[in-house]
């Protein structure tokens, strides 16, 4: 019996709808799981290494303070490096150290870092450029006097008070790599489009990791605010041309049995690039790197999960298979239009109905995530710019198909403002952030966080 044209269209649309609904369903599950009250970390779901990794301390020794090395990879960061070191060095004890890897620098990064009190290693290899190579050089240098834990902080990133100690203790105690809450809302957004970008960042780096931790699943590594116990550092090889070497490092460690753990109580923050060119360059590197890594690593993770019967690796593969939010919505919209057109031509309406249900679930999940986690940072009026933000990012995905970025490109920095006080601690906890709805943040009479400005300010609106 031959298949008719309408039957073939039905089959193709059902397959396409299923392919889109799977990541939409995973995304919604992660967002809604973040709302589960009273849920604690379920680290018992993850097997810890049976081999003793530490010679002079155990995870039960709560009084032991792990020796920590803060590693800062830096390429032409003279505008921000002193600012970052002024925030980090006062947080460290006499036994800790901070190492700046001045990687292929042509400015005063190394000089300013030494003047600020950091240990500096200079690396010059123009043929091998990228953060992964800088991390590898830093790891080799630290091996001469190895710490207990290495905490990686980007040169333009500020940790909250106590975040470095918290990350080091968590990594030491759990014997796993640990990822801090990494947000990009340190300064007010220049217009609604940047506010939408901040919303997407909070969903990706706060809401979804909270959902994963409550599902007993590992998280992604996001490049800054990463803490790695030294015995695991010796197994890591971050060098290479991957545009998202942090994500790849987390995958490699997970496949070795060291599943990354999200620590929402520890936070690091950076600011969105102010120039349009820097903004687009940063997003291109992130999005192209994410998509390329997902295409290569999801099959690898799925095979390992099936072979080892590992739920955490399966969850990591599913999470990595979720496209960036803008691309996910764009795919959904395109399939809705195609399924409605096929329905109008006489094909089955089931794909359109299923996709409509997926769209409702996606909208509800995003709405709840905004209400609980992002309402103060991203005012409702800024959400009207979502279509403009999507239009701005669609060329990035088109370039992935026809002109893919393969080399690492540094994001241009803006000169930071002086630090008027210590970075504000948002105080996230696992038990009370949903009930309190304020995440431990004090408010002034205008309803804003103490010590911060509103997320939107006058100025450039793109």
Secondary structure, 3 states (H helix, E strand, C coil): CCCCHHHHHHHHHHHHHHHHHHHHHHHHHHHHHCCCCCCCCCHHHCCCCCCCCCCCCCCCCCCCCCCEEEEEEECCCCCCHHHHHHHHHHHCCCCCEEEEEEECCCCCHHHHHHHHCCEEEEECCCCCCCHHHHHHHHHHHHHHHCCCEEEECCCCCEECCCHHHHHHHHHHHHCCCEEEEEECECCCECCHHHHHHHHHHHHHHHHHHHHHHHCCCCCCCCCCCEEEEHHHHCCCCCCCCCCCHHHHHHHHHHHCCCCCEEEEEEEEECECCCCHHHHHHHHHHHHHHHHHHHHHHHHHHHHHHHHHCCHHHHHHHHHHCCCCHHHHHHHHHHHHHHHHHHHHCCCCCHHHHHHHHHHHHHHHHHHHHHHHHHCCCCCHHHHHHHHHHHHHHHHHHHHHHHCCCCCCCCCCCCCCCCCCCCCCCCCCCCCCHHHHCCCCCCECCCCCECCCCCCECCCCCC
